[in-house]
């Protein structure tokens, strides 16, 4: 008996080849939930799904519910980032967003803002100069963390609330939530970090992606922010941002 059919917008986060022409697709639906399905014939050049179910695309899908995986019947392309598919640095940056999003969404937890945040991050990456890619990735990781209950605190001590001053070196305890002052450093395991970097990271939580694209706002310490975001992702969400390494390598060649 055919399963129940439904339609939703979705972001393509991961694809796995199945057989000769099919795909297993991991997506985030418009409610911010995990959606996994089989896209039959999606790898056939002349198939009706070809060119639509590509990584980082925003699509509208029509699916039928299945016992284990749903079946993607139709797909319409709503947004495709050309540079996200064509340039290795941009692909790596978008893959960082897709990895964090794909590992932190759940099938039954509805967070519509999570969908719009990831979609905005993909759009910002596609529009950005290469030097701004790390800051956009870091901003996404910190903002997404805040949405799912793991908000970092880089401007104030996570234990006592003392403000971080922008001079010299400060301590950070990522597993405990961020910056720790000298008075509290003995209570948790921490490492030294540049205080200005921590304040930049805190500013990313309030900045919009448009802010990060605007040259008038200055250029953030991209490589260091990317490294901090990757460390945060691992410590707080147990998500290893493997594409961050290639992104840093590509940008070092520019």
N, C-alpha and C positions, 0 to 999 in steps of 0.2 A: 504494500500500500504506500503511495507517495506520501512523503512527510509534509508537514505544514510549511507553507512558503511565506517568505517575508522579504522586505527590502530595507536597506540601510546604507548610509554613507560609511565609508571605511578607509583607513590608511593601511597600505601594504607594508608590513614590517619584516616579513621573512618568507622565503620560498624554498621548497624542497622538491626536487624532481621525483616523480612517481611514474614508474613504467616508461614507455617510450614517448608519451606526449602529454601526460597529465602533471599537475602540480598540487602539492599540499601547501596551502597558503595560511600564514598567521597574520591576522589583521586586528586593528582596533576599530570597533564600531563607533557610531556617533554618540553612543552613551558612555564611551570610555571603557568598554568591556572587551575582553578577549573573544575573538571570533576565529575559529579554525575551520577550514573547508577544503574540499577537493575541487579543483578547477579542471574539468575534463577537457582535453584537447587544447589547453592554454599554450602549449609549446609548438603547436602546429602553426606555421607562418600564415596560413590562410584561414585559421580558425577564428571564430567570432570573438574569442577572448584574447587573441594575440595582440600584444602591444598595449593592453589595458592593465593587466595584472603585473605591473612592474614595481620593484621596490620603491618605496617612498611616495608612490602615487596616491592621490586622493580619488576614490572611485565611488560610484553608486553600484551596489551589487544586489542582485535578486537571487535568493538562495532557497533551497529546500532543506528542511531539517532532516538529519540522518541519525542513525543509531549511535555511531561513534563520531563521525565528522559530517558536517553539513556539506551540501553540494552547491557550488556556485553555478547558477544557470545562465546569468547574464551579468555584464559589467559595462558601465559607462564611465569614461574618463572625465574627471572634473578638474584635476590639476596634475600636471607632470612637470617636474623640475629638470630641465634639459641638462644643466651643469651637474646636477646630482648624479646623473648617469654617465656623463662624458668625461669628467675630470677626476682623477684619482683622489686628490685632496678633498674635493667636495663629496665624493662618494664615501670616503672614510668618515667625514664629519657627519653626514646623514646617517651612516651606519651606527655611529655612537648613539644618536637619538633613538634610532629604531631598536638598538639593543637594550637600552635602558627602559624604553616604553614596553617592549615586548616581554621583558622579564618581570615587570612590576604590575602589569594589568592582570585582572582576574575575570573569569567568565560571568560571574554573578554579581560583581561589584560595579554599580553604575556611578561614574564620575564624568559627566559630560565635559567639564572644563579640561579634563585630561586630554580628550580628543582635540579640542581646539588649541591647546598649548602645543601639542606635538605637530599639528598641522601648521601653526604659525612658525614653529621652529624650522620645519622643512622649507617653508616659503622664504624665511629670512636667510637661511643658508644659500638658497638658490640665487638670492639677490645680492649677497655680500661680496666684498672684496676678499681675496683669499686670506689676508692677514687678520680678518675679523672672525674667521670660522671658529677658532678655539674659544673665544669669549662667548659666542652664541651657543656652542655646545655646553660650556660650563653653566651659562645662564639657564639653559633648559634643564640640566641635571639638578641644579639647586631649586629651581621653581617647581619641577615635577616632584622632587622630594618633599617640598613643603606641602604640596597638595595631598600627599598620601600619608601625612603625619610624621615626616622626618625633616622638619624645617631646620636648617643649619643656623647656628648663631656665631657669626664671625666678628661682630662688632662689640659684643658684650660677653663676659664670662658666663659659660653655661651653668656654673655652680653658684656664683654669688651675684652676678649681674654687673660687675665692674666693667667700665668701658675700656675698649682696646684703643690705645694711643697709636698714632701713625708713625712713630719713630722706632727704628731699630728692629730687634727680633722679638717675637712673641711666641707663646706656646699654643699648640693646637692639639686637641684630643678628639680626633674624628669619630672614634667609636662612641664617645660620650656627647657629641653634638657640636663641636667647634672649638672656639677660642677659650682658653683658660688663663686666668691671671696668675701672676707669680705666687700670690698667696694661696691659691687653690691647686697649683701645679703638682704638689706632693700627694694629692688625694687621688689622682688618676694617672694613667700612662699617657704621656704627651711627648711631642717632638717640637723642635724649634722651626719657626716659619717666619717669613718676612711679614711684619705688621701691616705694611701697605698692601701686600697681596691679600691679606685677610679682609681688609676694608674694601678692596675692589670686589672681592667675592660677595661681601655683604651687599654692596651696591647693585650687583647683578639681580638680586632678589626683587628690587624695586624698579629696576630699569625695564623698559619695554624693548622688544626686538627692534622697533624703529629707532629707539635711542642708540642701540648698538650699531645700527647701520649708518647713523648720522656722524659724519666726520667731525662736526663741531664738538662732539662729546669726547674727543680724544681717543687714542687707541689703547686698549687695555693690555696688560702684560699677558698676552695670549698663551704662550707655551706653559708658563707657570700656572695660569688658571686652569688650563686643560689638565695638567698633572694633578692639581688639587681636586678637581672634579672627579677624575678617575679614582683617586684615593678615597674620596668621600663615597662614591658609588660602591666600591668594594666593601668599605667599612660599615656602611649603613644598610645597604640593600643586598649585599653579597652578589653584586653584578660586576663582572670584570669587563671593562670597556676595552676589549681587544683592538678595535679600530683606532683608538687614540694613539697607539704607537705608530702605525703607518701615517696618520695625519701629521704628527709631529715631525716625522722623517721627511714627508713631502714638503712641508712648509720650511724646513731647514735648508732646502735646496733653492728656495725662491730668492 
